Amino acid sequence: MRPRRMKNQNEIINNSKYYLANPAEYKGKFNELFGNNNPIRLEIGIGKGDFIIGMAEKYPDINFLGVEVQESVIVRAIKKLDNKKLDNVYVMMVNADKLSDIIDHEIDTLHLNFSDPWPKTRHAKRRLTSESFLNIYDNLFKGDAHIIQKTDNILLFAYSIEELVKHGYKFNKVSLDLANEDIDNVETEYEHKFKLKGERINYLDAVKCIRK
Ligand SMILES: C[S@@+](CC[C@H](N)C(=O)[O-])C[C@H]1O[C@@H](n2cnc3c(N)ncnc32)[C@H](O)[C@@H]1O
């Protein structure tokens, strides 16, 4: 669901030091932007930002880039970020299908958290683990490809496993109940809501060796 537009939305977004208005300017230079050579992780569909902010706080030696397509959603993440003092996170408002224009073999890990399931077959291409997105992601990774996905939706989870296998990924971990695993975890907003309802969370950690 799309949240209501905030009155001063544009002002909040454009005045934030965490917001990259023209992210393509940093293509191939994100380490310069962060001012270090620490690994960079990307989250697509950051929602209201709880995961990326929690991760950036927990791991100050890892850099984080967050992508969100909806303005009325990213503004809420930016409002939270503006109350923090972090130097390892930036967010941008783009559709993930444009990421090859912005990131060039720079990230170590991609996080996909509670991505929209797009249940109708005719919309399958919009799922963030469809073949066309996996092809885009190949060019974002610095070395081997590494995707971590969490979702409540078992059909999206099954689809993702199938697509990742077709694309040459192998699995470090597949779980149908993240809460019962010994896995380091930062909750997202959706995850929090599902957990309160007693729903299980699916989790996968997949890697693909990319030959250069
Ligand atoms: C179901 S919400 C989950 C939000 C958050 N990750 C969480 O777990 O609480 C999915 C989010 O992904 C964003 N999104 C969906 N497709 C996207 C795309 N192609 N590029 C960037 N963001 C996208 C949506 O706008 C939405 O905010």
The ligand as an ORCA input file, in Angstrom:
! r2SCAN-3c Opt
* xyz 0 1
  C       6.532     -5.116      0.299
  S       7.568     -3.736      0.473
  C       8.827     -4.296      1.627
  C       9.566     -3.148      2.244
  C      10.745     -3.541      3.159
  N      11.798     -4.186      2.393
  C      10.307     -4.416      4.279
  O      10.662     -5.601      4.275
  O       9.632     -3.932      5.194
  C       8.465     -3.747     -1.066
  C       9.141     -2.435     -1.363
  O       9.921     -2.584     -2.538
  C       9.745     -1.448     -3.360
  N       9.991     -1.887     -4.748
  C       9.229     -2.762     -5.453
  N       9.719     -2.927     -6.689
  C      10.827     -2.141     -6.771
  C      11.742     -1.863     -7.806
  N      11.616     -2.444     -9.025
  N      12.760     -1.005     -7.561
  C      12.875     -0.416     -6.340
  N      12.015     -0.626     -5.323
  C      10.997     -1.485     -5.524
  C       8.313     -1.038     -3.114
  O       8.087      0.326     -3.444
  C       8.154     -1.315     -1.627
  O       8.488     -0.196     -0.824
*
